[in-house]
Amino acid sequence: MRKENRKQDMDGIINIKKEAGMTSHDVVFKLRKILGTKKIGHGGTLDPDVVGVLPIAVGKATRMVEFMQDEGKVYEGEITLGYSTTTEDASGEVVAETPVLSPLDEKLVDEAIAQMLGRAYHPDSTYVLSGQGQWT
């Protein structure tokens, strides 16, 4: 029996736990091979350092990707105080260390986080190389 006769069409959304070190494109590339189809897309890029759920649309469900991206994302993170890196994240080289000399006040932390809520400038990696970006 030929390979193309064995292949079954698949339509739907698969939630994949993307591990750190993989790009969203890596996940799509691997699933194309596993599922034997080229009609696959993802519901939003995750940074290679991020562990998170990456919704993958397969077959006819790829039509839903634009709607999935419109829904936004929810982030949960961890902060390490006292370090500055070349990339402003954990993957960069440490360029400065500042000791935290006093206990943190929960109210002050909540106030600082509240100042970070709302719209933020987040350049899409496609535009970073050209020096452009977009508001998200």
Residue pairs with C-beta under 8 A, 6 or more apart in sequence:
3 36
7 36
7 37
9 37
9 59
10 35
10 37
10 58
10 59
11 58
11 59
11 60
11 61
12 57
12 58
12 59
12 61
13 43
13 55
13 56
13 57
13 58
13 61
13 64
13 68
14 31
14 55
14 56
14 58
15 53
15 54
15 55
15 56
16 27
16 31
16 53
16 54
16 55
16 56
17 51
17 52
17 53
17 54
18 24
18 27
18 46
18 50
18 51
18 52
18 53
18 54
19 51
20 48
20 49
20 50
20 51
21 48
21 49
22 48
23 45
23 48
24 42
24 44
24 45
24 46
24 54
27 42
27 54
27 56
28 40
28 41
28 42
28 56
31 40
31 56
31 58
32 38
32 40
35 58
37 58
37 59
39 58
39 59
39 62
40 56
40 57
40 58
40 62
41 56
41 57
41 62
41 65
42 54
42 55
42 56
42 57
42 65
43 54
43 55
43 56
43 57
43 65
43 68
43 69
44 54
44 55
44 68
44 69
44 73
45 124
45 125
46 52
46 54
47 89
49 89
49 90
49 91
55 68
57 63
57 64
57 65
57 68
80 90
81 100
81 104
82 97
82 98
82 99
82 100
83 94
83 96
83 97
83 98
84 94
84 95
84 96
84 97
84 98
85 91
85 92
85 93
85 94
85 95
86 92
86 93
86 95
87 93
119 135
119 136
120 136
121 133
121 135
121 136
122 133
122 134
122 135
122 136
123 132
123 133
123 134
124 133
124 134
127 133
127 134
